Amino acid sequence: MTGTEESDRPGDRFESARNTVLQHRDDGTCFHCGGGGCGQHTWAVEELGRHPGGRALLRQLGFPIDDSTEEGQPR
């Protein structure tokens, strides 16, 4: 397995997303931020929304989470 493959594990993506969201909560910005917003933060919120634990964290941080879009649930 290469370094790239190792870093694409679901647990690694979840942890990266969690860290990004928490960084934005604490500082309001990260090193990916630009003048037009932050694509990394957008990705992180979407990634966390795919996992029950991530949705719980987003709710705790005040994000509006709609559980009806959860996989396997009617939309």
N, C-alpha and C positions, 0 to 999 in steps of 0.2 A: 504494500500500500504506500502511495506517495504522500508527501506532506499535504498536498492539496486535497486528496481524498480523505485524509484523516480529519481535516478541518471542516469537512462537509457532513459530519455526523449530525443527526437530529439534535442530540444533546448539546453539541457545540453551537449550533444555530440558535437554539433556545437561550443558551447562556449569553451569547453575543447580543441577542435581541433584548434580553432582560437588562444587561449592562447599559445598552444604548438608551433604553427608556429611562432607567434610573439616572443616567448622566444628564439627560435633558430635564428631568425633574429637579435635580440638584442645582445645575448651572444654567439650564435653559438653552444649552448649546453643546456642540461636540466638534471634533476636528473635521467632520464631514459637512458641517453646516456651511451654506453659502447664502448669498443675497436673496435667492429665490426660495429658501426653505431648506429642508433637510430630507433628502431621499432615504438616507439611512434610518432616520427616525420613523418615516412612513413605513419602510420595510419592517422595522422592529415591531411596530404596533400590529401590523398584519400578521407577522410570524407568531407573536404571542397570542393573537386571537385564534390561532389554529389549535391551541392546547388548553385543556381545562385549567391547569395551573397558571398559564399565561393570562387567561381571561380573568382569573381570580386576582392576579396582580394588577391588571389593568383596572378592574373595578375598584380595588383598594386605592389606586392612584387617582381615581375620579374620572376615568374614561367611561363614556356611555357604551355599555356592552349589551348587544342584543343576542341572547342565547338561542333565538329561533333560527339563526343562520348557522348554528353548530352543525357539523357534518352529521348526516343521518337524520336530521330534523327537517320538517317541512319548512319551506321558505315563504 
